[in-house]
Amino acid sequence: MSGAILHVKDLKKEYADGFEAVKGVSFSVKQGEIFGILGPNGAGKTTTLEMIEGLRDITSGTATVDGIDAGKYPERVKEIIGVQPQSSAFLDGVKLKELLVAFAAMYGSRVDTSAILDKVELGSKADAYPEHLSGGQRQRFSIAVALVHQPKVLFLDEPTTGLDPQARRNLWDLVRSISDEGVTVIMTTHYMEEAQVLCDRVAVMDEGKIIALDNPTALIKALLKRGFKPHVEVQAATLEDVFIDLTGKAIRE
Amino acid sequence: MRIKRYFFTTWAMTVLLTRRYMRSKTALFFSILFPLILLFVFGGLFGSSNGTTFKVAVIDDAHTSFSQQYVGQISKEKVFKVNPTTSLSDAKELMQKSEIDAIIQLPKGFGEPNASGYPSGQAIVLYDQNSATAGQTVASILGAGFAVTNTQITRITPPLTVVTKSTEQSGLTAFDYAFTGLLGFSLLGLGIFGPINTLPALKKSGALGRLRTTPLTSMQFIIAYAASSIVAGALSIGVMFAVAVVVFHFRVNGNLLLFALYALLGAILMFGFGMAVGGWANDEKQAAPLGNLVSFPMMFLSGVFFPRFLMPIWLQHLTAFIPLSPVVDGLRMISTQNKSLLDLGPQLAIMGGWMIAIYIIAIMIFRWE
């Protein structure tokens, strides 16, 4: 695929006990795309991401990020990607601005802490400690940390799990603005409406394999073409729409 | 350029971890207040006994001018600490509770002139089974005193006499000796218990896992963590040292800088063990037993609490190779015997060997999650 920044080819992960977590997945992600990986728990989403990120050994197959082989040069891949792991935790007892400085230093660079905190709407929290942040604030800070070295590709592993609807929508806006700056985003999620509004293309994974890959609209069309009939009457609005209408879009924290 | 970046990253990590340490009340308690409490307990035990003293009660049943003068003299003796009680039954009760070591009783007629016209009499020293040695020592001190008085009174110089002289020119106190052990214990605590309590908790929370997503290497992390802990260790040792000098009159006969440097080396070595255990363990369940396994032999066999020279010879040879032994031995040799770095060759060799081995192991078995 031309213009692709990430190529994954027949990627497999088998653990020492013989368990095959990822059974050969292949896909490519275009520069600047928001790419979603969907699937139930245990489908192999996180394992797939960790192999691409250079955090886990690859059993077979290849993953190349901007031309760098993640299996051979995990350290070089780490230089050009930003990673927000599923459970974001930071050293306690150090301020947000101090953490940002230290994380930038790990890439050998310096960072304008107030600019990056403003970007994730935490400008007033420079002297706060991460253990005192709300769930949404922590996720936004975690994304700020992943951006300190201006990565080419940003990996977000279930970024909105556990957030209230306001915080979730707020994070979608943030992801869109990062994408608008030309950063390629690869994310996993459990929330289908999230994938539908945010992702340019999605891969559906189950039992270690990709079982569908296309843009959300095309996937829905294909489903309808197969003769799918919704179980319930299509609602003009959802309960979430009601909730947002009643409580407003403003973020609470 | 790569080297510059390596140290830039490591330095930033060191600053971050040092800040975290200095803001943690628990960490500060264990690194500064706790050793100080230990220091005061030990100092109270050893520091007051600057030379030996015996607690005695003096019962004067004679009430002669000579006996009263004699009681006054005993009170002035540094070797005696005289209990104010004047009743024999009270004194016996005190002795039963080990609050005094012996009772000096001056019976009726003590100090009255004898047939030759000299003041005479027999002082009685009472002691119980628990204080037999103290009682006998008190008796011989009194005997020696009487011998001098007798000579003065009778003006006859005895032909044979005994003179005692101390060979410890530097005047080492028990505290001077105990302090180096306490310092060793403190290094052990800081070096081992710090990392084995902290690292598994950071793994559990995922804070270490997050660092792993960056190009930071485990070696950089270990160096930064060691450096930040050694900053804290230096602070702890500095405070202990200052209190020991000011409050307990601790004296270093050797080079002070060498003493400090040697303590620092000891801290780096001990930290390697903590890092190996804490860096390997996934959780507290793994860290605690392994930490005890590593630290217990050092705590009891390396001369921290009781000197190794009291052990059988074969055990002395064996325990010389326990990592903390050369640390405690070396500190003692510098502070009490004014030894130089060259004299400490064997100790440095053992420490160096352990240091290389344990840091290689620590880096190899380190786990981020």
Contacts between the chains, C-beta under 8 A, distances in Angstrom:
chain1	res1	chain2	res2	distance
A	53	B	213	6.6
A	55	B	212	6.5
A	55	B	213	6.6
A	75	B	215	5.7
A	78	B	213	6.9
A	78	B	214	6.2
A	78	B	215	4.8
A	79	B	215	5.7
A	83	B	213	3.9
A	85	B	206	6.8
A	85	B	209	6.2
A	85	B	210	6.2
A	85	B	213	6.4
A	87	B	206	4.6
A	88	B	206	7.1
A	88	B	210	6.8
A	89	B	205	4.2
A	89	B	206	3.8
A	89	B	207	4.5
A	89	B	209	7.6
A	89	B	210	6.2
A	90	B	207	5.6
A	90	B	210	6.6
A	91	B	16	6.9
A	91	B	17	7.6
A	91	B	20	5.6
A	91	B	202	7.1
A	91	B	207	5.1
A	92	B	20	7.3
A	92	B	205	8.0
A	92	B	207	7.7
A	93	B	19	7.4
A	93	B	20	4.3
A	93	B	23	4.5
A	93	B	24	5.6
A	94	B	16	5.7
A	94	B	19	5.6
A	94	B	20	5.1
A	94	B	23	7.6
A	98	B	16	6.1
A	98	B	19	6.3
A	99	B	16	7.2
A	101	B	12	6.6
A	101	B	16	7.9
A	102	B	12	4.9
A	102	B	13	6.1
A	102	B	15	7.4
A	102	B	16	4.2
A	103	B	214	6.5
A	105	B	8	6.0
A	105	B	9	5.1
A	105	B	11	7.7
A	105	B	12	3.2
A	105	B	13	7.2
A	106	B	9	5.4
A	106	B	12	7.4
A	106	B	13	7.5
A	106	B	211	7.4
A	106	B	214	4.1
A	106	B	215	6.0
A	106	B	216	4.5
A	107	B	214	6.6
A	107	B	215	6.3
A	108	B	5	3.9
A	108	B	8	6.1
A	108	B	9	6.4
A	145	B	210	7.6
A	146	B	213	7.9
